[in-house]
Structures are given as C-alpha cells and as structure tokens.
Amino acid sequence: MGIVKSLDHIAITVSNVEKSLPFYVDLLGFEEVGRHRLEGETISTMTGKPDVVMKVVRLRTPDNSKVLLDLQEYVTPKETASHARLGMANHSHFAFKVKGILAIYNRLKEKGAQFVSAPVSFGVEHEEVRVVFLKDPDGLILELVEAPEE
C-alpha cells in the first residue's frame, strides 16, 4: 500500500491575500471557508525560515470538494516572486474543471483576467478536451479544462 491516502489541500503563496481574493472568489467562484494566522516557533520550524508570520485564507470549490485551496501570504519574511515559467522543472500548475470554457474565457477576459492564449482543443485518451491557461494576480499559471461529461 502506498504512503499517500488522498489529496488534502493545495497551497498558493501570494504577495497579498486581500489582492488575490477577488480573483479567486469573485472571478473564479471559490468560496472562503476560513482564515487563520500562523506564527511562532512551530511554523518557523516547519518552513525552515526564521520569524515566520503567515496569513492563510482557505477556499473551496462550489461543488464542496474536500480538496481545499489555501492562499498563503508570508507577512514575514517577505520574499520576491518566483520567475519560474511553464516548462521549467520547478514550475507547477493545476487545473480546474469548468463547463462552457469559451463563454468563461470571454467573461474573464472582459473583467481583466490575463490569459496565455485563447482556449485550444485537442484529443486526449479518445476524447476532445478544451483548455486555457490564465494568470492569477501574482502571475501563477492556472489551467481551466473542459472535458466531455463523465
């Protein structure tokens, strides 16, 4: 049996939680389910950084997925943004399932969302999928994916 039982949460480090919340809540439709502040010896030990103070906002998808999305802001120490890009070994992205990707793309674009390209379609495992990459307020790449109904 493997070590991992399930996926618990995905954490995104943001420069400013309050700046990022409108993107994730108002534009993408996540729901805020909690806030907490982490500071002291335990969080500093866990992160391997001295004097850590972190603000965390927990979000969930409208379908009440058990996998939560944590927006975390390091109040201290402040770091610079990563310059990792798609295709680099230290870059990650994750995808959100959507329905009506073209309408979503147009609606988000009208509201100022930055996209890498327009949606594209391609065949994966005998089905057609539509995908598009967009950037959050700090430039993190996210993917929207529309696949045939399961």
C-alpha positions as CSV (number, residue, x, y, z in Angstrom):
1,M,0.0,0.0,0.0
2,G,1.2,3.5,-0.8
3,I,2.0,6.2,1.6
4,V,-0.4,8.8,0.3
5,K,-4.1,8.3,1.1
6,S,-5.6,11.3,-0.6
7,L,-5.1,15.0,-1.6
8,D,-5.8,17.4,1.3
9,H,-5.1,20.9,0.0
10,I,-3.2,22.9,-2.5
11,A,-1.3,26.0,-1.2
12,I,-0.5,29.0,-3.3
13,T,1.8,31.7,-1.9
14,V,0.5,35.1,-2.8
15,S,2.0,38.5,-2.3
16,N,-1.2,39.9,-0.7
17,V,-4.2,37.8,0.3
18,E,-6.6,40.7,0.0
19,K,-5.4,41.5,-3.5
20,S,-5.8,37.8,-4.6
21,L,-9.2,37.1,-3.0
22,P,-11.3,39.0,-5.6
23,F,-9.6,36.9,-8.4
24,Y,-10.3,33.5,-6.7
25,V,-13.7,34.3,-5.1
26,D,-15.3,36.9,-7.4
27,L,-13.9,35.8,-10.8
28,L,-13.3,32.0,-10.4
29,G,-16.1,31.4,-7.9
30,F,-14.3,29.8,-4.9
31,E,-15.9,30.1,-1.5
32,E,-14.0,31.3,1.5
33,V,-14.3,28.8,4.4
34,G,-11.7,30.0,6.9
35,R,-8.9,32.3,7.8
36,H,-6.0,31.9,10.2
37,R,-2.7,33.4,11.1
38,L,0.3,31.2,11.7
39,E,3.3,32.5,13.7
40,G,5.8,31.3,16.2
41,E,8.4,28.5,16.5
42,T,6.3,25.7,15.0
43,I,5.6,27.4,11.7
44,S,9.2,28.7,11.5
45,T,10.5,25.2,12.1
46,M,8.1,23.7,9.5
47,T,9.0,26.3,6.8
48,G,12.7,26.3,7.6
49,K,12.6,30.1,7.9
50,P,13.1,32.3,10.9
51,D,10.4,34.5,12.4
52,V,7.6,33.4,10.0
53,V,4.2,35.1,10.2
54,M,1.7,33.8,7.6
55,K,-1.8,34.8,6.8
56,V,-3.9,31.9,5.3
57,V,-7.3,32.0,3.7
58,R,-8.9,28.6,2.9
59,L,-11.1,28.3,-0.1
60,R,-13.2,25.5,-1.6
61,T,-14.9,25.0,-5.0
62,P,-18.6,25.4,-5.4
63,D,-19.0,21.6,-5.5
64,N,-17.7,21.4,-1.9
65,S,-14.7,19.4,-2.9
66,K,-12.8,18.0,0.0
67,V,-9.6,19.3,-1.5
68,L,-9.1,22.9,-0.3
69,L,-7.2,25.8,-1.8
70,D,-5.1,27.8,0.6
71,L,-3.9,31.3,-0.3
72,Q,-1.0,32.0,2.0
73,E,0.8,35.3,2.4
74,Y,4.1,35.4,4.2
75,V,3.9,38.6,6.2
76,T,7.5,37.9,7.3
77,P,9.9,37.2,5.9
78,K,8.9,38.9,2.7
79,E,10.3,37.2,-0.4
80,T,10.5,38.1,-4.1
81,A,8.2,36.5,-6.6
82,S,9.4,33.3,-8.4
83,H,10.3,33.6,-12.0
84,A,9.6,30.0,-12.9
85,R,7.7,29.6,-16.2
86,L,5.8,26.9,-17.9
87,G,8.2,24.1,-18.9
88,M,10.7,24.8,-16.1
89,A,11.4,21.9,-13.8
90,N,10.5,23.9,-10.7
91,H,7.2,25.2,-12.1
92,S,3.8,23.7,-11.2
93,H,0.3,24.3,-12.3
94,F,-3.1,22.7,-11.6
95,A,-6.3,22.6,-13.5
96,F,-9.9,23.4,-12.6
97,K,-12.8,21.7,-14.4
98,V,-15.2,24.1,-16.0
99,K,-18.3,23.9,-18.3
100,G,-18.6,26.4,-21.1
101,I,-14.9,27.3,-21.4
102,L,-15.4,29.7,-24.3
103,A,-18.0,31.8,-22.5
104,I,-15.9,31.7,-19.3
105,Y,-12.9,32.8,-21.3
106,N,-14.8,35.7,-22.8
107,R,-16.3,36.7,-19.4
108,L,-13.0,36.6,-17.6
109,K,-11.1,38.4,-20.3
110,E,-13.7,41.2,-20.2
111,K,-13.0,41.5,-16.4
112,G,-9.3,41.9,-17.0
113,A,-8.0,38.3,-16.5
114,Q,-4.7,37.7,-18.3
115,F,-4.6,34.6,-20.5
116,V,-1.6,32.9,-22.0
117,S,-3.7,32.2,-25.2
118,A,-7.2,31.7,-26.2
119,P,-8.7,28.2,-25.4
120,V,-7.4,25.3,-27.5
121,S,-8.8,21.9,-28.2
122,F,-7.0,18.6,-28.6
123,G,-7.6,14.9,-28.2
124,V,-6.6,13.1,-25.0
125,E,-7.3,9.4,-24.5
126,H,-10.0,9.2,-27.2
127,E,-11.9,12.4,-26.1
128,E,-11.7,16.0,-27.1
129,V,-10.7,18.5,-24.3
130,R,-10.6,22.3,-24.3
131,V,-8.0,24.0,-22.2
132,V,-6.7,27.5,-21.5
133,F,-4.0,28.9,-19.2
134,L,-4.5,32.1,-17.2
135,K,-2.5,34.0,-14.7
136,D,-3.5,34.9,-11.1
137,P,-2.7,38.4,-9.8
138,D,0.9,37.3,-8.9
139,G,1.4,35.6,-12.3
140,L,0.9,32.0,-11.2
141,I,-0.4,29.9,-14.1
142,L,-3.7,28.2,-13.6
143,E,-5.5,25.9,-16.1
144,L,-9.2,25.7,-16.9
145,V,-10.2,22.5,-18.6
146,E,-13.4,21.4,-20.2
147,A,-13.8,17.7,-20.9
148,P,-16.8,15.7,-22.0
149,E,-19.3,14.9,-19.2
150,E,-18.3,11.9,-17.2
